[in-house]
Every structure is written in structure tokens, then in C-alpha cells.
Amino acid sequence: MDRMKRACMALYRLAFPGETDAFTEALFDRYYPTCIRTVCENGEPISMLFSIPYPMLTEEGEVESHYLYGVATHPDHRGKGLAKQLLAAEAARYPVFLRPMTPSLFAFYEKAGFTPISPIQSWEEEATPGDEHCRHISATEYLDARVYHALLPLCTPTETFLSLYEQGGGGFVECGEEAAALYDLQGDTVIFKEFWGSVHLAPRMAGFVGGKRLSLRRYHPNGEPFGVGIGIPAEAAFLAALD
């Protein structure tokens, strides 16, 4: 591993201490160096982000948008506008979007020129037993179902990007042709990071993948903004990439 890659990984781990080693290594294996942007001082990265191609489907066709991830600045260099510098450079090249890590960061991104986008609705409930209509599906099948169920501008991740979610015990599930979801299983709770189709099927899909409870989020026009963007329609749906 080259010195710069090690230094960027160290900065990423400093900024995101809760991330697993498996996810961090998979992220860097797939997207370093082609998708990483840095500000360096004396040859060392002090601010960074990933700018990952993430096409958006619209009525006019496909738009080359980018998902910005892992925005990090070393604590000794915060307050200098370094992250805003990287964000502005990417926004000048493509339509971009990201999910603020905490609600308090929405204000930071709005000052950097981003606007709230992708409203969602979320809730929790108990799982129920699964049945023969439920099955695990591949990333390719999930992407097909995702596009099939969407009736709005849709940011579409690549199979490579989605495969990162399988590093931590998650995956993809569908129930007939009525619903499809991307999920993580954390303890006895199934977290549906994206859910498309008939939500009344969510409890049995959660039971099928081994959960006792579920936490679900889905696009809803009257929901709360889930992310921020520049050059992205306010109603665009993008959830899977964002945590």
C-alpha cells in the first residue's frame, strides 16, 4: 500500500471511528485513487472526500451526478474552509449530493451552497414471519426492481457501490414483484435503507432475513429532507449510498 493511501485511510478513520475495517478497506480498494480528492500540507492529506460517479435518471435521460462521501478534515486544520474548497471544486464539475452526518450539519452545507433534497418518511415496527414469496436477490436484480418501482428522478448506484453493503451483513430482498429493499441486519433489527413498492410487506420481509424488528425509510414527497445537493432536483430519490 502506498504512503498516500495509508495517510488518507488514517484521516478517514480519525474522522469516522465507528466505521468497520472491512468497509474502510473495501471503500479504498474500490475508489482510491480515482475518486478521492485531497488538500495536502507538506505532502500529507489534511482534508479529503470521495467523489463517486452516481448517475441520475431523469425525463431528459441520464445525468452524470456524483455522490460525495467521507468528507473529512484533520482536527488541527478545521475552520480554514478546506472542506468547502473541495466541495466547491466538485460542484463546479458535476451535479453533486451527500447526506450530512448529523442534522446540525445541514446548516454548514447550506452555507456552502447546497440545498435540502430527497424527502423521506421513516418508521419502526415489529417483524412477522416470512414466506415463500420472499427471496434474496442480487445487486443487479435489486437495481432493476429499484428502477421499476420509482416514479420520480432517481439517483442510481452502481453494482460496485452497492456491493459495499454486503461487507457488513446486509443485502437485497424482494417479495414477489411487489416490493424490493436494500437492508442491513443489526442485531435483531432489520434496517431497510431503501424500500420500493408495497410497504405492508416490510414486516414479512424483515422476518425473512432474520429480524424481529424493522426500521424503514422510503421516499415521500411530504417527508423530511434526507440529504443536500447542488444541481440535483429537490425530489430526487437517493438513499442507499448515504450511511
C-alpha positions in Angstrom: 0.0 0.0 0.0 1.4 3.4 -1.0 2.2 6.1 1.6 -0.6 8.5 0.5 -3.2 5.8 0.6 -2.2 4.9 4.2 -2.3 8.6 5.1 -5.8 9.0 3.6 -7.1 5.9 5.4 -5.7 7.2 8.7 -7.5 10.5 8.2 -10.7 8.7 7.3 -10.5 6.5 10.4 -9.9 9.5 12.5 -13.0 11.3 11.2 -15.2 8.1 11.2 -14.1 6.0 14.2 -17.2 3.9 14.1 -16.6 2.5 10.6 -15.6 -1.1 10.3 -12.2 -2.1 8.9 -13.8 -4.3 6.3 -15.9 -1.4 5.0 -13.0 1.1 5.1 -10.7 -1.3 3.2 -13.4 -2.1 0.6 -14.1 1.6 0.1 -10.4 2.4 -0.5 -9.8 -0.7 -2.6 -12.6 0.3 -5.0 -12.3 4.1 -5.1 -8.7 5.1 -4.3 -7.1 6.9 -6.0 -9.6 7.6 -8.9 -12.4 9.1 -6.7 -10.5 10.7 -3.9 -9.9 14.4 -3.6 -7.5 15.9 -1.1 -5.9 19.1 0.2 -2.4 18.4 1.4 0.2 20.2 3.5 3.8 19.2 3.4 2.8 16.2 1.4 0.2 15.0 3.9 -3.6 14.9 3.4 -5.3 17.3 5.8 -8.7 17.4 4.1 -10.4 14.8 1.8 -13.6 13.5 0.3 -14.6 10.8 -2.1 -16.4 11.9 -5.3 -18.1 8.8 -6.6 -19.9 8.6 -10.0 -23.6 8.1 -9.3 -25.8 8.6 -12.4 -29.2 10.1 -12.1 -32.1 9.1 -14.4 -34.4 12.0 -15.5 -37.0 12.5 -18.1 -34.3 14.0 -20.3 -32.0 11.0 -19.9 -29.1 10.1 -17.7 -27.2 12.8 -15.9 -23.6 12.3 -14.6 -24.0 13.2 -10.9 -21.6 12.4 -8.2 -22.1 11.3 -4.6 -19.7 13.0 -2.2 -18.7 10.8 0.7 -16.2 10.7 3.6 -15.8 14.5 3.8 -13.1 14.8 6.5 -10.7 17.4 7.7 -8.0 16.8 10.3 -9.0 18.4 13.7 -5.8 20.6 13.6 -6.9 22.2 10.3 -10.6 22.7 10.8 -12.1 26.2 10.4 -9.9 27.0 7.4 -12.5 26.4 4.7 -10.7 23.3 3.3 -13.7 21.1 3.1 -15.7 23.9 1.4 -12.9 24.2 -1.1 -13.1 20.6 -2.0 -16.9 20.7 -2.2 -17.0 23.7 -4.4 -14.5 22.2 -6.8 -16.6 19.1 -7.3 -19.8 21.1 -7.6 -18.2 23.1 -10.4 -17.7 19.8 -12.3 -20.9 17.8 -11.7 -24.3 17.9 -10.0 -23.4 16.6 -6.5 -25.2 15.3 -3.4 -24.5 13.9 0.0 -26.0 13.1 3.4 -24.9 15.3 6.3 -23.8 13.0 9.2 -25.9 14.9 11.7 -28.9 17.3 11.4 -26.7 20.1 12.7 -24.5 19.9 9.5 -27.4 20.9 7.2 -26.6 24.5 8.1 -22.9 24.0 7.2 -23.8 22.6 3.8 -26.4 25.2 3.1 -23.7 27.9 3.7 -21.6 26.0 1.2 -24.3 26.4 -1.5 -26.2 23.1 -1.0 -30.0 22.8 -0.8 -32.0 20.2 1.1 -33.2 17.3 -1.2 -34.7 13.8 -1.2 -37.5 13.9 1.4 -38.2 10.6 3.2 -40.7 9.0 5.5 -39.5 6.6 8.2 -40.9 4.4 11.0 -40.3 1.3 13.1 -42.4 -1.8 13.8 -42.3 -5.5 14.6 -41.3 -8.1 12.1 -43.6 -11.0 11.2 -42.7 -14.5 9.8 -41.5 -14.5 6.2 -43.0 -16.8 3.5 -42.2 -18.4 0.1 -42.8 -15.1 -1.7 -39.7 -13.6 -0.2 -36.2 -14.2 -1.5 -32.7 -12.8 -1.5 -31.7 -11.1 -4.8 -28.5 -9.9 -6.4 -27.4 -6.3 -6.7 -28.3 -6.5 -10.4 -31.9 -7.7 -9.6 -32.2 -5.0 -7.0 -31.2 -2.2 -9.4 -33.8 -3.5 -11.9 -36.5 -3.5 -9.2 -35.4 -0.1 -7.9 -35.9 1.5 -11.4 -39.1 -0.4 -11.9 -40.8 0.9 -8.7 -39.5 4.5 -8.9 -41.8 7.2 -10.4 -39.5 10.2 -9.8 -36.0 11.4 -10.6 -33.8 8.6 -9.4 -30.1 8.5 -8.5 -28.8 5.1 -9.4 -25.8 3.5 -7.7 -23.5 1.1 -9.5 -23.3 -2.6 -8.6 -19.8 -2.0 -7.3 -21.1 0.7 -5.0 -23.9 -1.5 -3.7 -21.6 -4.4 -3.0 -20.1 -2.4 -0.2 -23.3 -3.0 1.8 -22.7 -6.7 1.7 -19.5 -6.3 3.7 -21.4 -5.8 6.9 -24.1 -8.5 6.7 -26.6 -6.6 4.6 -28.0 -7.4 1.2 -31.1 -7.2 -1.0 -34.5 -8.8 -0.7 -37.8 -8.8 -2.6 -41.3 -10.1 -2.1 -42.7 -11.2 -5.4 -42.8 -8.2 -7.7 -44.5 -6.0 -5.2 -41.6 -4.8 -3.1 -37.8 -4.7 -3.0 -35.3 -3.4 -0.4 -31.7 -2.9 0.5 -31.2 -3.8 4.1 -28.7 -4.1 7.0 -29.2 -6.5 9.8 -28.0 -5.0 13.1 -28.7 -7.4 16.0 -32.3 -8.3 15.7 -33.3 -5.2 13.8 -33.6 -5.1 10.0 -32.8 -1.6 8.7 -34.3 -1.0 5.3 -32.1 1.7 3.9 -34.2 1.8 0.8 -37.6 0.3 0.3 -39.5 0.3 -3.0 -43.1 -0.9 -3.5 -45.8 -2.1 -1.1 -44.7 -1.2 2.5 -47.3 -3.5 4.0 -44.9 -6.3 3.0 -42.0 -4.9 5.0 -42.7 -6.9 8.3 -42.6 -10.2 6.5 -39.5 -9.3 4.5 -37.8 -8.3 7.8 -38.8 -11.7 9.3 -37.5 -13.5 6.2 -34.0 -12.0 6.6 -33.9 -12.9 10.3 -35.1 -9.8 12.1 -37.5 -9.3 15.0 -38.0 -5.6 14.4 -37.6 -3.3 11.4 -36.6 0.3 10.8 -37.8 1.5 7.4 -37.3 4.6 5.3 -38.6 5.4 1.9 -39.1 8.4 -0.4 -42.1 10.5 0.4 -42.9 13.9 -1.2 -44.0 15.4 2.2 -41.2 13.9 4.2 -38.1 15.4 5.8 -35.1 16.1 3.6 -32.6 13.3 3.8 -29.6 14.9 2.0 -28.3 18.0 0.3 -27.2 18.7 -3.2 -26.2 21.2 -5.9 -27.8 20.8 -9.3 -30.0 17.9 -8.2 -33.8 18.0 -8.3 -35.3 18.5 -4.8 -37.4 15.4 -5.2 -34.6 13.1 -6.4 -34.5 9.8 -4.6 -31.2 8.6 -3.2 -30.9 6.6 0.0 -28.7 3.6 -0.4 -25.4 5.4 -0.6 -25.9 7.6 2.4 -24.8 5.8 5.5 
